[in-house]
Amino acid sequence: MKVQRSALVVRGGWEGHSPVEATDLFIPFLKDHGFAVRVEGSPGVYADSSYMTDVDLIVQCNTMATIEDAEFTGLEAAIRQGAGFAGWHGGIADSYRNTSDYLHLVGGQFASHPGKHPDERVGDGPENNYVPYTVNITELGRDHEITRGIDDFDLVTEQYWVLSDNLNDVLATTTQKARPWDPWHREVTSPAVWTRLWGEGRVFVATPGHSVDVLEDTNVRTIIERGLLWASRST
């Protein structure tokens, strides 16, 4: 009889998102909440059906990588059967661009993070994409256990424009302005925090989280910690 919940942390991909340092922020939290944590550096573990059957929570921070067919099949099957799937920023919303079934599962795909005015950009560093923006809690979010009690809040970091669908339950949004130098002609609102039900499983995504300092923001960290617990299989 299983007496302890299990969490699988899959991290890797583009180093610009500090996958080790970022996930290390949340591993102690998971342990404090009764999870036995296994850490893997690639999605290869997803193909191990004997292990994935009993996983309660999958936390992924793996940006701009690839996933093999057997790996995706194992991941999707585990979620469909009740495992939670959770993550933030590109580690979940920009993981496997070439696998459309993965994008269908997650419910939102990174499209862009429009940056500063061209005259304000220096070199080609990530700071060129750091802009001030607001995360707006939706009416649904004001009553949801993940975002309840959190007011709209401001960040200065990458603002994700994501492509999504209405199967998501959107807990927070962010609106990309139409600035004089942009090619689009009206404001665009994207989900910033959402949940999604998939079979018996739960999916949680937060788009803030480009760097460790953003993840340490009180609002962002609280939302992610609550999201991890919400997504986990109930035991």
C-alpha positions as a Markdown table, in Angstrom:
| # | Residue | x | y | z |
|---|---|---|---|---|
| 1 | Met | 0.0 | 0.0 | 0.0 |
| 2 | Lys | 1.4 | 3.4 | -1.1 |
| 3 | Val | 1.7 | 5.7 | 1.9 |
| 4 | Gln | 3.7 | 8.6 | 0.4 |
| 5 | Arg | 2.9 | 10.7 | -2.7 |
| 6 | Ser | 5.5 | 10.7 | -5.4 |
| 7 | Ala | 6.7 | 13.6 | -7.5 |
| 8 | Leu | 8.8 | 13.4 | -10.6 |
| 9 | Val | 10.8 | 16.5 | -11.6 |
| 10 | Val | 12.0 | 16.6 | -15.2 |
| 11 | Arg | 14.4 | 19.4 | -15.9 |
| 12 | Gly | 16.8 | 20.4 | -18.7 |
| 13 | Gly | 16.7 | 22.0 | -22.1 |
| 14 | Trp | 17.7 | 25.6 | -22.6 |
| 15 | Glu | 20.0 | 26.7 | -19.8 |
| 16 | Gly | 18.7 | 30.3 | -20.0 |
| 17 | His | 15.8 | 29.3 | -17.8 |
| 18 | Ser | 18.1 | 27.9 | -15.1 |
| 19 | Pro | 16.2 | 24.5 | -14.9 |
| 20 | Val | 18.3 | 23.2 | -12.0 |
| 21 | Glu | 18.2 | 26.3 | -9.9 |
| 22 | Ala | 14.5 | 26.9 | -10.7 |
| 23 | Thr | 13.3 | 23.5 | -9.7 |
| 24 | Asp | 15.6 | 23.4 | -6.7 |
| 25 | Leu | 13.4 | 26.2 | -5.3 |
| 26 | Phe | 10.4 | 24.0 | -5.2 |
| 27 | Ile | 11.8 | 20.5 | -4.3 |
| 28 | Pro | 12.0 | 21.3 | -0.5 |
| 29 | Phe | 8.4 | 22.5 | -0.6 |
| 30 | Leu | 7.4 | 19.2 | -2.2 |
| 31 | Lys | 9.3 | 17.2 | 0.4 |
| 32 | Asp | 7.8 | 19.3 | 3.2 |
| 33 | His | 4.4 | 18.3 | 1.8 |
| 34 | Gly | 5.0 | 14.6 | 1.9 |
| 35 | Phe | 6.3 | 13.9 | -1.6 |
| 36 | Ala | 9.1 | 11.5 | -2.4 |
| 37 | Val | 10.9 | 13.4 | -5.2 |
| 38 | Arg | 12.8 | 11.9 | -8.1 |
| 39 | Val | 14.8 | 14.2 | -10.4 |
| 40 | Glu | 15.5 | 13.4 | -14.0 |
| 41 | Gly | 17.5 | 15.4 | -16.6 |
| 42 | Ser | 15.4 | 14.4 | -19.7 |
| 43 | Pro | 11.9 | 13.2 | -20.6 |
| 44 | Gly | 13.3 | 9.7 | -21.1 |
| 45 | Val | 11.7 | 8.5 | -17.9 |
| 46 | Tyr | 8.2 | 9.2 | -19.4 |
| 47 | Ala | 8.6 | 6.0 | -21.4 |
| 48 | Asp | 9.0 | 3.9 | -18.3 |
| 49 | Ser | 5.4 | 2.8 | -17.8 |
| 50 | Ser | 6.1 | 0.7 | -14.7 |
| 51 | Tyr | 7.3 | 3.9 | -13.0 |
| 52 | Met | 4.9 | 6.4 | -14.5 |
| 53 | Thr | 1.8 | 4.4 | -13.4 |
| 54 | Asp | 2.3 | 5.4 | -9.8 |
| 55 | Val | 3.5 | 9.0 | -10.1 |
| 56 | Asp | 1.2 | 11.5 | -8.4 |
| 57 | Leu | 2.8 | 14.7 | -9.7 |
| 58 | Ile | 5.1 | 15.6 | -12.7 |
| 59 | Val | 6.8 | 18.9 | -12.5 |
| 60 | Gln | 8.5 | 19.8 | -15.7 |
| 61 | Cys | 11.1 | 22.6 | -16.4 |
| 62 | Asn | 12.4 | 21.6 | -19.9 |
| 63 | Thr | 12.6 | 24.4 | -22.5 |
| 64 | Met | 13.0 | 24.1 | -26.3 |
| 65 | Ala | 13.8 | 20.4 | -26.2 |
| 66 | Thr | 12.4 | 17.4 | -28.0 |
| 67 | Ile | 10.4 | 14.4 | -26.9 |
| 68 | Glu | 10.3 | 11.0 | -28.5 |
| 69 | Asp | 7.0 | 9.3 | -29.4 |
| 70 | Ala | 7.3 | 6.7 | -26.6 |
| 71 | Glu | 8.1 | 9.4 | -24.1 |
| 72 | Phe | 5.1 | 11.5 | -25.0 |
| 73 | Thr | 2.8 | 8.5 | -25.0 |
| 74 | Gly | 4.0 | 7.6 | -21.5 |
| 75 | Leu | 3.5 | 11.2 | -20.3 |
| 76 | Glu | 0.0 | 11.5 | -21.7 |
| 77 | Ala | -1.1 | 8.1 | -20.4 |
| 78 | Ala | 0.1 | 9.0 | -16.9 |
| 79 | Ile | -1.8 | 12.3 | -16.9 |
| 80 | Arg | -4.9 | 10.7 | -18.4 |
| 81 | Gln | -4.8 | 8.1 | -15.6 |
| 82 | Gly | -4.6 | 10.7 | -12.9 |
| 83 | Ala | -1.1 | 12.1 | -12.5 |
| 84 | Gly | -0.8 | 15.8 | -12.2 |
| 85 | Phe | 1.3 | 17.8 | -14.7 |
| 86 | Ala | 2.6 | 21.3 | -13.6 |
| 87 | Gly | 5.2 | 23.9 | -14.5 |
| 88 | Trp | 6.0 | 27.4 | -15.3 |
| 89 | His | 7.2 | 29.6 | -18.2 |
| 90 | Gly | 9.0 | 27.9 | -21.1 |
| 91 | Gly | 9.6 | 24.8 | -19.0 |
| 92 | Ile | 6.1 | 23.7 | -19.8 |
| 93 | Ala | 4.7 | 26.1 | -22.3 |
| 94 | Asp | 7.7 | 26.0 | -24.7 |
| 95 | Ser | 9.0 | 22.5 | -24.2 |
| 96 | Tyr | 8.4 | 20.4 | -27.4 |
| 97 | Arg | 7.5 | 22.7 | -30.2 |
| 98 | Asn | 7.6 | 19.9 | -32.8 |
| 99 | Thr | 5.1 | 17.7 | -31.0 |
| 100 | Ser | 1.6 | 19.0 | -31.6 |
| 101 | Asp | 0.0 | 16.4 | -29.3 |
| 102 | Tyr | 2.0 | 17.9 | -26.5 |
| 103 | Leu | 0.7 | 21.4 | -27.3 |
| 104 | His | -2.8 | 20.0 | -27.3 |
| 105 | Leu | -2.3 | 18.4 | -23.9 |
| 106 | Val | -0.8 | 21.6 | -22.2 |
| 107 | Gly | -3.4 | 24.0 | -23.8 |
| 108 | Gly | -1.0 | 26.9 | -24.4 |
| 109 | Gln | 2.1 | 27.4 | -26.4 |
| 110 | Phe | 4.6 | 30.3 | -26.2 |
| 111 | Ala | 4.4 | 32.5 | -29.3 |
| 112 | Ser | 6.4 | 35.6 | -28.4 |
| 113 | His | 7.6 | 37.9 | -25.6 |
| 114 | Pro | 7.6 | 41.4 | -27.2 |
| 115 | Gly | 10.4 | 43.4 | -25.8 |
| 116 | Lys | 11.5 | 47.0 | -25.3 |
| 117 | His | 11.5 | 49.7 | -27.9 |
| 118 | Pro | 14.3 | 49.1 | -30.4 |
| 119 | Asp | 16.1 | 52.2 | -29.3 |
| 120 | Glu | 16.3 | 50.9 | -25.7 |
| 121 | Arg | 17.8 | 47.5 | -26.6 |
| 122 | Val | 21.5 | 46.8 | -25.8 |
| 123 | Gly | 23.2 | 43.8 | -27.5 |
| 124 | Asp | 21.2 | 40.6 | -27.7 |
| 125 | Gly | 20.7 | 39.8 | -24.0 |
| 126 | Pro | 17.5 | 38.6 | -22.4 |
| 127 | Glu | 17.1 | 42.0 | -20.7 |
| 128 | Asn | 15.9 | 43.4 | -24.0 |
| 129 | Asn | 12.7 | 41.4 | -23.4 |
| 130 | Tyr | 12.1 | 42.6 | -19.8 |
| 131 | Val | 9.1 | 44.9 | -19.8 |
| 132 | Pro | 6.7 | 46.0 | -17.0 |
| 133 | Tyr | 3.3 | 44.3 | -17.1 |
| 134 | Thr | 0.4 | 43.4 | -14.9 |
| 135 | Val | -0.9 | 39.9 | -14.1 |
| 136 | Asn | -4.7 | 40.3 | -13.7 |
| 137 | Ile | -6.6 | 37.7 | -11.6 |
| 138 | Thr | -9.8 | 36.7 | -13.4 |
| 139 | Glu | -13.2 | 36.3 | -11.7 |
| 140 | Leu | -12.7 | 32.6 | -11.7 |
| 141 | Gly | -9.2 | 33.1 | -10.2 |
| 142 | Arg | -10.5 | 35.1 | -7.3 |
| 143 | Asp | -12.4 | 32.1 | -6.0 |
| 144 | His | -9.9 | 29.3 | -7.1 |
| 145 | Glu | -7.7 | 27.7 | -4.4 |
| 146 | Ile | -4.6 | 28.5 | -6.5 |
| 147 | Thr | -5.1 | 32.2 | -6.7 |
| 148 | Arg | -7.6 | 33.1 | -4.0 |
| 149 | Gly | -6.6 | 36.1 | -1.9 |
| 150 | Ile | -4.0 | 37.3 | -4.5 |
| 151 | Asp | -4.7 | 40.7 | -6.1 |
| 152 | Asp | -3.5 | 41.8 | -9.5 |
| 153 | Phe | 0.3 | 42.3 | -9.4 |
| 154 | Asp | 3.1 | 43.8 | -11.5 |
| 155 | Leu | 6.3 | 42.2 | -12.8 |
| 156 | Val | 9.2 | 43.4 | -14.9 |
| 157 | Thr | 10.3 | 40.4 | -16.9 |
| 158 | Glu | 9.3 | 38.5 | -20.1 |
| 159 | Gln | 5.6 | 38.9 | -20.8 |
| 160 | Tyr | 4.4 | 35.7 | -22.5 |
| 161 | Trp | 2.0 | 35.9 | -25.5 |
| 162 | Val | 0.6 | 32.4 | -25.7 |
| 163 | Leu | -1.6 | 30.6 | -28.2 |
| 164 | Ser | -4.4 | 28.8 | -26.3 |
| 165 | Asp | -7.9 | 27.4 | -26.4 |
| 166 | Asn | -11.0 | 27.6 | -24.3 |
| 167 | Leu | -10.7 | 24.2 | -22.6 |
| 168 | Asn | -8.4 | 26.0 | -20.2 |
| 169 | Asp | -9.8 | 27.4 | -16.9 |
| 170 | Val | -8.0 | 30.7 | -16.9 |
| 171 | Leu | -7.1 | 32.1 | -13.4 |
| 172 | Ala | -5.1 | 35.1 | -14.5 |
| 173 | Thr | -4.4 | 37.0 | -17.7 |
| 174 | Thr | -1.9 | 39.5 | -19.0 |
| 175 | Thr | -2.5 | 42.0 | -21.8 |
| 176 | Gln | 0.1 | 42.9 | -24.4 |
| 177 | Lys | -0.2 | 46.5 | -25.4 |
| 178 | Ala | -0.2 | 47.6 | -29.0 |
| 179 | Arg | 2.7 | 50.0 | -29.1 |
| 180 | Pro | 3.6 | 52.3 | -31.9 |
| 181 | Trp | 6.5 | 50.1 | -33.1 |
| 182 | Asp | 4.5 | 46.8 | -33.0 |
| 183 | Pro | 3.0 | 45.3 | -36.1 |
| 184 | Trp | -0.3 | 44.3 | -34.4 |
| 185 | His | -3.0 | 46.9 | -34.1 |
| 186 | Arg | -4.9 | 46.1 | -30.9 |
| 187 | Glu | -4.2 | 44.8 | -27.4 |
| 188 | Val | -3.9 | 41.0 | -27.0 |
| 189 | Thr | -4.9 | 39.3 | -23.8 |
| 190 | Ser | -3.3 | 35.9 | -23.0 |
| 191 | Pro | -3.7 | 33.5 | -20.2 |
| 192 | Ala | -1.0 | 33.9 | -17.6 |
| 193 | Val | -2.1 | 31.2 | -15.2 |
| 194 | Trp | -4.4 | 28.3 | -16.2 |
| 195 | Thr | -5.6 | 24.9 | -15.3 |
| 196 | Arg | -6.8 | 22.1 | -17.6 |
| 197 | Leu | -8.4 | 18.8 | -16.9 |
| 198 | Trp | -7.1 | 15.9 | -19.0 |
| 199 | Gly | -8.7 | 12.5 | -18.4 |
| 200 | Glu | -8.4 | 11.9 | -14.7 |
| 201 | Gly | -5.4 | 14.2 | -14.5 |
| 202 | Arg | -4.9 | 17.9 | -13.8 |
| 203 | Val | -2.6 | 20.3 | -15.7 |
| 204 | Phe | -1.3 | 23.6 | -14.1 |
| 205 | Val | 0.6 | 26.3 | -16.0 |
| 206 | Ala | 2.0 | 29.7 | -14.9 |
| 207 | Thr | 3.7 | 31.7 | -17.6 |
| 208 | Pro | 5.8 | 34.0 | -15.3 |
| 209 | Gly | 9.1 | 32.4 | -14.3 |
| 210 | His | 11.8 | 33.3 | -16.8 |
| 211 | Ser | 14.4 | 33.6 | -14.0 |
| 212 | Val | 14.9 | 32.6 | -10.4 |
| 213 | Asp | 14.2 | 36.1 | -9.1 |
| 214 | Val | 10.8 | 36.1 | -10.8 |
| 215 | Leu | 10.0 | 32.7 | -9.2 |
| 216 | Glu | 11.0 | 34.2 | -5.8 |
| 217 | Asp | 8.4 | 36.9 | -6.2 |
| 218 | Thr | 5.9 | 36.3 | -3.4 |
| 219 | Asn | 2.8 | 36.2 | -5.7 |
| 220 | Val | 4.5 | 34.0 | -8.4 |
| 221 | Arg | 5.9 | 31.6 | -5.8 |
| 222 | Thr | 2.6 | 31.3 | -4.0 |
| 223 | Ile | 0.7 | 30.6 | -7.2 |
| 224 | Ile | 3.2 | 27.9 | -8.3 |
| 225 | Glu | 3.3 | 26.2 | -4.9 |
| 226 | Arg | -0.5 | 26.1 | -4.7 |
| 227 | Gly | -0.6 | 24.9 | -8.3 |
| 228 | Leu | 1.7 | 22.0 | -7.6 |
| 229 | Leu | -0.5 | 20.8 | -4.8 |
| 230 | Trp | -3.7 | 21.4 | -6.8 |
| 231 | Ala | -2.4 | 19.4 | -9.7 |
| 232 | Ser | -1.2 | 16.4 | -7.8 |
| 233 | Arg | -3.3 | 13.2 | -7.8 |
| 234 | Ser | -5.5 | 13.0 | -4.7 |
| 235 | Thr | -4.6 | 10.0 | -2.5 |
